[in-house]
């Protein structure tokens, strides 16, 4: 979302397409797991309850990806772990343009992400407890609903063919999407296992701890850059830079 592709420095703008690719991959893997383990493919709960999880999950992920157009990853991490709105309000990190409007919209998307994310894990927890379903069963039907909903959204927005054309023209973007979908699929299984075994509250605590660790790493990197001493003229000379004595007889 923040790295330009190709000689014309084009940005990938279609967040919902990323959601679609992620959910197709996850749905295929979960279906394969159900077939391999010879477990029933029939839905355990009413389909509309899977759709509730699916809707909030789509909104969560779309807000997260879309926000990266307007705020940087460190700012997004701040929002996830510390909710430091005042800090973000004074920061501009948009690759598409500068201005307070972009930053405020990015913050709004992060607020949406946080709200929908809380509903998603809560709904998942209720499904697990209310119907005693297997992890793969919930993942399969939830992501299958997500595929239908995100595909429908792309068609109505008129973005489906534009996204496909972009990926077709930029092979490195295709590889990035494949990697993102693979990681998203793996994380979905870990998330569902955690929620089913320990509950939504424990999962929320784990996620908060993760964000604190990530932000701590980013802060440490920035701190060490600031405290690192600048190279002396002699060191610059030894590293191949021009000598400070050049031109002196």
C-alpha positions as CSV (number, residue, x, y, z in Angstrom):
1,X,0.0,0.0,0.0
2,X,2.9,2.4,0.6
3,X,5.5,1.2,-1.9
4,X,5.3,2.4,-5.5
5,X,5.5,-0.2,-8.3
6,X,7.0,0.1,-11.8
7,X,8.8,2.9,-13.5
8,X,5.8,5.2,-13.2
9,X,5.7,4.8,-9.4
10,X,2.2,3.5,-9.2
11,X,0.5,2.7,-5.8
12,X,-1.8,-0.2,-5.3
13,X,-5.1,1.3,-4.1
14,X,-7.5,-1.7,-3.9
15,X,-7.7,-2.8,-0.3
16,X,-10.7,-5.0,-0.8
17,X,-8.9,-6.9,-3.5
18,X,-6.2,-7.8,-0.9
19,X,-9.0,-9.0,1.4
20,X,-10.4,-11.2,-1.4
21,X,-7.0,-12.8,-2.1
22,X,-6.4,-13.4,1.6
23,X,-9.8,-15.0,2.0
24,X,-9.6,-17.2,-1.1
25,X,-6.3,-18.6,0.1
26,X,-7.6,-19.2,3.7
27,X,-10.9,-20.7,2.4
28,X,-9.0,-23.1,0.2
29,X,-6.6,-24.2,2.9
30,X,-9.4,-24.7,5.5
31,X,-11.4,-26.7,3.0
32,X,-8.4,-28.9,2.2
33,X,-7.9,-29.4,5.9
34,X,-11.5,-30.5,6.4
35,X,-11.3,-33.0,3.5
36,X,-7.9,-34.3,4.6
37,X,-9.2,-34.9,8.2
38,X,-12.4,-36.4,6.8
39,X,-14.6,-34.0,8.8
40,X,-18.0,-32.8,7.7
41,X,-18.2,-29.9,5.4
42,X,-21.7,-29.0,6.5
43,X,-22.2,-25.8,8.5
44,X,-22.6,-26.4,12.2
45,X,-24.2,-23.0,12.9
46,X,-26.7,-21.0,10.8
47,X,-25.0,-19.5,7.8
48,X,-26.0,-15.9,8.8
49,X,-23.9,-16.3,12.0
50,X,-20.8,-17.1,10.0
51,X,-21.7,-14.0,7.9
52,X,-21.7,-11.8,10.9
53,X,-18.1,-12.8,11.7
54,X,-17.3,-12.4,8.0
55,X,-18.7,-8.8,7.7
56,X,-16.8,-7.5,10.7
57,X,-13.7,-9.3,9.6
58,X,-13.8,-7.8,6.1
59,X,-14.4,-4.3,7.6
60,X,-11.5,-4.8,10.0
61,X,-9.0,-5.9,7.4
62,X,-10.1,-3.3,4.8
63,X,-9.8,-0.5,7.3
64,X,-6.3,-1.7,8.3
65,X,-5.1,-1.8,4.7
66,X,-6.8,1.4,3.7
67,X,-5.4,3.3,6.6
68,X,-1.8,2.5,5.4
69,X,-2.5,5.0,2.5
70,X,-2.7,7.8,5.0
71,X,-0.7,6.9,8.1
72,X,2.6,5.0,8.4
73,X,3.1,1.6,9.9
74,X,4.6,3.0,13.2
75,X,1.6,5.3,13.5
76,X,-0.8,2.3,12.9
77,X,1.1,0.4,15.6
78,X,0.6,3.3,18.0
79,X,-3.1,3.2,17.3
80,X,-3.3,-0.5,18.0
81,X,-1.4,-0.6,21.2
82,X,-1.7,2.9,22.8
83,X,-4.6,4.6,21.0
84,X,-2.5,7.8,21.0
85,X,-4.8,9.9,18.8
86,X,-3.3,13.2,19.8
87,X,0.2,12.1,18.6
88,X,-1.2,10.8,15.3
89,X,-3.2,14.0,14.7
90,X,-0.1,16.0,14.4
91,X,1.6,13.6,12.0
92,X,1.3,13.4,8.3
93,X,2.5,10.3,6.5
94,X,0.5,10.1,3.3
95,X,2.1,8.8,0.1
96,X,-0.8,10.2,-2.0
97,X,-0.7,13.8,-0.8
98,X,-0.1,16.0,2.2
99,X,-2.6,17.6,4.5
100,X,-4.5,17.2,7.7
101,X,-7.5,15.7,5.9
102,X,-5.6,12.6,4.9
103,X,-4.2,12.1,8.5
104,X,-7.7,12.5,10.1
105,X,-9.2,10.1,7.6
106,X,-6.4,7.6,8.4
107,X,-7.1,7.9,12.1
108,X,-10.8,7.4,11.4
109,X,-10.0,4.2,9.5
110,X,-7.9,3.0,12.5
111,X,-10.8,3.7,14.9
112,X,-13.0,1.6,12.6
113,X,-10.4,-1.1,12.5
114,X,-10.2,-1.3,16.3
115,X,-14.0,-1.3,16.7
116,X,-14.7,-4.0,14.1
117,X,-11.7,-6.1,15.3
118,X,-13.2,-6.3,18.8
119,X,-16.6,-7.4,17.4
120,X,-14.9,-10.1,15.2
121,X,-13.1,-11.9,18.0
122,X,-16.2,-11.7,20.2
123,X,-18.4,-13.2,17.6
124,X,-15.9,-15.9,16.9
125,X,-15.8,-16.7,20.6
126,X,-19.6,-17.0,20.8
127,X,-19.7,-19.3,17.8
128,X,-17.1,-21.6,19.3
129,X,-18.8,-21.7,22.6
130,X,-22.4,-21.8,21.4
131,X,-22.0,-24.6,18.7
132,X,-18.8,-26.4,19.8
133,X,-17.5,-26.2,16.2
134,X,-14.1,-27.1,14.9
135,X,-11.6,-24.4,14.0
136,X,-11.5,-25.4,10.3
137,X,-15.3,-25.4,10.0
138,X,-15.6,-21.8,11.3
139,X,-12.7,-20.6,9.2
140,X,-14.0,-22.2,6.0
141,X,-17.5,-20.8,6.2
142,X,-16.4,-17.4,7.5
143,X,-13.8,-16.9,4.8
144,X,-16.2,-18.3,2.1
145,X,-18.7,-15.6,3.1
146,X,-15.9,-13.1,3.0
147,X,-15.0,-14.2,-0.6
148,X,-18.5,-13.6,-1.8
149,X,-18.9,-10.3,0.0
150,X,-15.5,-8.9,-1.0
151,X,-16.0,-10.0,-4.6
152,X,-19.4,-8.4,-4.7
153,X,-17.9,-5.2,-3.2
154,X,-15.2,-5.1,-5.8
155,X,-17.6,-5.5,-8.7
156,X,-19.9,-2.8,-7.4
157,X,-17.0,-0.4,-6.9
158,X,-15.7,-1.2,-10.4
159,X,-12.3,-2.1,-8.9
160,X,-12.0,-5.8,-9.8
161,X,-10.6,-5.4,-13.3
162,X,-8.5,-2.5,-12.3
163,X,-6.9,-4.5,-9.5
164,X,-6.3,-7.5,-11.8
165,X,-4.8,-5.3,-14.5
166,X,-2.4,-3.7,-11.9
167,X,-1.2,-7.1,-10.7
168,X,-0.8,-8.3,-14.3
169,X,1.4,-5.3,-15.1
170,X,3.5,-5.6,-11.9
171,X,4.8,-9.1,-11.2
172,X,6.5,-7.9,-7.9
173,X,3.0,-6.8,-6.7
174,X,1.7,-10.3,-7.4
175,X,4.5,-11.8,-5.4
176,X,3.8,-9.4,-2.5
177,X,0.1,-10.4,-2.6
178,X,0.9,-14.1,-2.5
179,X,3.2,-13.6,0.5
180,X,0.6,-11.4,2.2
181,X,-2.2,-14.0,1.6
182,X,0.1,-16.8,2.9
183,X,0.9,-15.0,6.1
184,X,-2.7,-13.9,6.6
185,X,-3.9,-17.5,6.2
186,X,-1.4,-18.8,8.7
187,X,-2.2,-16.1,11.2
188,X,-6.0,-16.8,10.9
189,X,-5.4,-20.4,12.1
190,X,-3.4,-19.2,15.0
191,X,-6.0,-16.6,15.9
192,X,-8.9,-19.0,15.7
193,X,-7.1,-21.6,17.8
194,X,-6.3,-19.0,20.5
195,X,-9.9,-17.7,20.6
196,X,-11.3,-21.3,20.7
197,X,-8.9,-22.5,23.4
198,X,-8.5,-19.4,25.6
199,X,-11.3,-17.0,24.7
200,X,-11.5,-13.5,23.1
201,X,-10.3,-11.7,26.1
202,X,-7.0,-13.6,26.3
203,X,-6.6,-13.1,22.5
204,X,-7.0,-9.3,23.0
205,X,-4.4,-9.3,25.7
206,X,-1.9,-11.2,23.4
207,X,-2.5,-8.8,20.6
208,X,-1.9,-5.8,22.8
209,X,1.3,-7.3,24.0
210,X,2.4,-8.0,20.5
211,X,1.8,-4.4,19.4
212,X,3.8,-3.1,22.4
213,X,6.7,-5.3,21.5
214,X,6.5,-4.2,17.8
215,X,6.4,-0.5,18.8
216,X,9.2,-1.1,21.3
217,X,11.4,-2.5,18.5
218,X,10.6,0.5,16.3
219,X,11.3,3.0,19.1
220,X,14.6,1.2,19.9
221,X,15.7,1.4,16.3
222,X,15.0,5.1,16.1
223,X,16.6,5.7,19.5
224,X,19.9,4.0,18.5
225,X,20.0,5.9,15.2
226,X,19.9,9.1,17.2
227,X,22.5,8.2,19.7
228,X,25.0,6.7,17.2
229,X,27.9,9.0,16.8
230,X,28.5,10.7,13.5
231,X,31.5,9.5,11.5
232,X,34.7,11.6,12.0
233,X,36.4,13.1,8.9
234,X,39.1,10.5,9.3
235,X,36.5,7.7,9.2
236,X,34.9,9.2,6.2
237,X,38.2,9.2,4.4
238,X,38.9,5.6,5.3
239,X,35.4,4.6,4.0
240,X,36.2,6.1,0.6
241,X,34.8,9.6,1.0
242,X,36.8,12.6,-0.1
243,X,39.6,13.6,2.1
244,X,39.2,16.8,4.2
245,X,42.8,17.7,3.2
246,X,42.1,17.4,-0.5
247,X,43.3,20.4,-2.4
248,X,45.7,21.5,0.3
249,X,49.3,21.5,-0.9
